[in-house]
Amino acid sequence: MRKFKRGFSLFLAVMVVFGLAGCAKSTGKEASQTITITNVSYDPTREFYVAYNALFEKYYSEKTGKQVEVVQSHGGSGGQARSVIEGANADVVTLALAHDITLIEKAGLLKPGWIKEFKGNSSPYTSSIVFLVRKGNEKGIKDWDDLIKEGVAVITPDPKSSGGACWNFLAAWNYAAQQFHGNEDEMKAFMAKLYNNVTVMDSGARGATTTFVENGQGDVLIAWENEAIMTVEEYPDDYEIISPSISILAEPSVAIVDENADKNNTQEIAKEYLDHLYTDEAQKMIGEYGYRPSNQTVLKEFSNKFDLNMKLCTINDFGGWDAVYDKFFVDGGIFDEIYGN
């Protein structure tokens, strides 16, 4: 399945934001026959949800005879979570990490225990973190230690606003932990060198991809695996993917924003929208768009697309997201410490 070119994706994102700001759940006689739900998502999912929304709209119409329209919004995962807390009328959120949805829960907008509402800790797909380099890999980048070498320009987004950037940071930190046997002083020094080589720090993962691919900056992009796969599919003669020796299993999460769904009378369809992500048809679409299906049987069908031998840590190895944020990403945490240095 061919994906939209990035230029069109950015245009679509702008149009979606205008749509999210300006549309009601129903307007006029024709709209009254259509149910509208809003999916507030993170940066790299734009193309996937364009396709999935069409799939779901067709399925729901054939099942119920009712028309549904899914409005989508995209940006850095942390920023998207804040927009929902501040009033964006999301019926569902499909964000880059569970912590961002937990913030929405703490704001009283969704029910406690949301992470158990859907299978696999409410993660219908997973991903990982890889390196995207230009064809030929002129700087010889093979692993995380190559990113701290003098003269290597690194592109990665800002973990203060981007969920993908948090996964990037944790994957690099885990590599440093293995190299320095848990010596945090040496680990911090490694991370400081890495971030000293970061030449552009965008607010979101898609912005970082644009900086690297369209603007031609940097020698290496630390990227979502699905973003890297999509780039190589679009530009097979220009880019290649490098799998580091150690990475992380990234688990994007989904949830119903109960406060909004109850107000909008969309609770039932919102649940069906997220449930449908786990169907075989949707899981295959997930694989086609470069995400790892949570259905292991379907995942095996895409074994040629993913490096399934890459050693992956998980968020549980860090004590969970609350512990991670308190240690690394709060103001004054380790990220601020090493980036300030």
Secondary structure as the mmCIF struct_conf table of DSSP 4:
data_model
#
loop_
_struct_conf.conf_type_id
_struct_conf.id
_struct_conf.beg_label_comp_id
_struct_conf.beg_label_asym_id
_struct_conf.beg_label_seq_id
_struct_conf.end_label_comp_id
_struct_conf.end_label_asym_id
_struct_conf.end_label_seq_id
HELX_LH_PP_P HELX_LH_PP_P1 ARG A 2 LYS A 5
HELX_RH_AL_P HELX_RH_AL_P1 ARG A 6 GLY A 22
BEND BEND1 LYS A 25 LYS A 25
HELX_RH_AL_P HELX_RH_AL_P2 GLY A 28 ALA A 31
TURN_TY1_P TURN_TY1_P1 SER A 32 GLN A 33
STRN STRN1 THR A 34 TYR A 42
HELX_RH_3T_P HELX_RH_3T_P1 ASP A 43 THR A 45
HELX_RH_AL_P HELX_RH_AL_P3 ARG A 46 THR A 64
BEND BEND2 GLY A 65 GLY A 65
STRN STRN2 GLN A 67 GLY A 75
HELX_RH_AL_P HELX_RH_AL_P4 SER A 77 ILE A 85
TURN_TY1_P TURN_TY1_P2 GLU A 86 GLY A 87
BEND BEND3 ASP A 91 ASP A 91
STRN STRN3 VAL A 92 LEU A 95
BEND BEND4 ALA A 96 LEU A 97
HELX_RH_AL_P HELX_RH_AL_P5 ALA A 98 LYS A 106
TURN_TY1_P TURN_TY1_P3 ALA A 107 GLY A 108
BEND BEND5 LEU A 109 LEU A 110
TURN_TY1_P TURN_TY1_P4 PRO A 112 GLY A 113
HELX_RH_3T_P HELX_RH_3T_P2 TRP A 114 LYS A 116
BEND BEND6 GLU A 117 PHE A 118
HELX_RH_AL_P HELX_RH_AL_P6 LYS A 119 SER A 122
BEND BEND7 PRO A 124 PRO A 124
STRN STRN4 TYR A 125 THR A 126
STRN STRN5 SER A 127 SER A 127
STRN STRN6 ILE A 129 ARG A 134
TURN_TY1_P TURN_TY1_P5 LYS A 135 GLY A 136
TURN_TY1_P TURN_TY1_P6 GLU A 138 LYS A 139
BEND BEND8 ASP A 143 ASP A 143
HELX_RH_3T_P HELX_RH_3T_P3 TRP A 144 ILE A 148
BEND BEND9 LYS A 149 LYS A 149
TURN_TY1_P TURN_TY1_P7 GLU A 150 GLY A 151
STRN STRN7 VAL A 154 ILE A 155
TURN_TY1_P TURN_TY1_P8 PRO A 159 SER A 161
HELX_RH_AL_P HELX_RH_AL_P7 GLY A 163 GLN A 179
TURN_TY1_P TURN_TY1_P9 PHE A 180 GLY A 182
HELX_RH_AL_P HELX_RH_AL_P8 GLU A 184 ASN A 196
TURN_TY1_P TURN_TY1_P10 ASN A 197 ASN A 197
STRN STRN8 VAL A 198 VAL A 200
BEND BEND10 SER A 203 GLY A 204
HELX_RH_AL_P HELX_RH_AL_P9 ALA A 205 VAL A 213
TURN_TY1_P TURN_TY1_P11 GLU A 214 GLU A 214
BEND BEND11 ASN A 215 ASN A 215
BEND BEND12 ASP A 219 ASP A 219
STRN STRN9 VAL A 220 TRP A 224
HELX_RH_AL_P HELX_RH_AL_P10 GLU A 225 GLU A 234
TURN_TY1_P TURN_TY1_P12 PRO A 236 ASP A 238
STRN STRN10 TYR A 239 ILE A 242
BEND BEND13 SER A 245 SER A 245
STRN STRN11 ILE A 246 ILE A 248
STRN STRN12 ALA A 250 ALA A 250
STRN STRN13 SER A 253 ILE A 256
HELX_RH_AL_P HELX_RH_AL_P11 ASP A 258 ASN A 264
TURN_TY1_P TURN_TY1_P13 ASN A 265 ASN A 265
HELX_RH_AL_P HELX_RH_AL_P12 GLN A 267 ASP A 275
HELX_RH_3T_P HELX_RH_3T_P4 HIS A 276 TYR A 278
BEND BEND14 THR A 279 THR A 279
HELX_RH_AL_P HELX_RH_AL_P13 ASP A 280 GLU A 288
TURN_TY1_P TURN_TY1_P14 TYR A 289 GLY A 290
STRN STRN14 ARG A 292 PRO A 293
BEND BEND15 SER A 294 ASN A 295
HELX_RH_AL_P HELX_RH_AL_P14 GLN A 296 GLU A 301
TURN_TY1_P TURN_TY1_P15 PHE A 302 LYS A 305
BEND BEND16 PHE A 306 PHE A 306
TURN_TY1_P TURN_TY1_P16 LEU A 308 ASN A 309
BEND BEND17 MET A 310 MET A 310
STRN STRN15 LYS A 311 CYS A 313
HELX_RH_3T_P HELX_RH_3T_P5 ILE A 315 PHE A 318
TURN_TY1_P TURN_TY1_P17 GLY A 319 GLY A 319
HELX_RH_AL_P HELX_RH_AL_P15 TRP A 321 VAL A 324
HELX_RH_PI_P HELX_RH_PI_P1 TYR A 325 PHE A 329
BEND BEND18 VAL A 330 VAL A 330
TURN_TY1_P TURN_TY1_P18 ASP A 331 GLY A 332
BEND BEND19 GLY A 333 GLY A 333
HELX_RH_AL_P HELX_RH_AL_P16 ILE A 334 GLY A 340
#
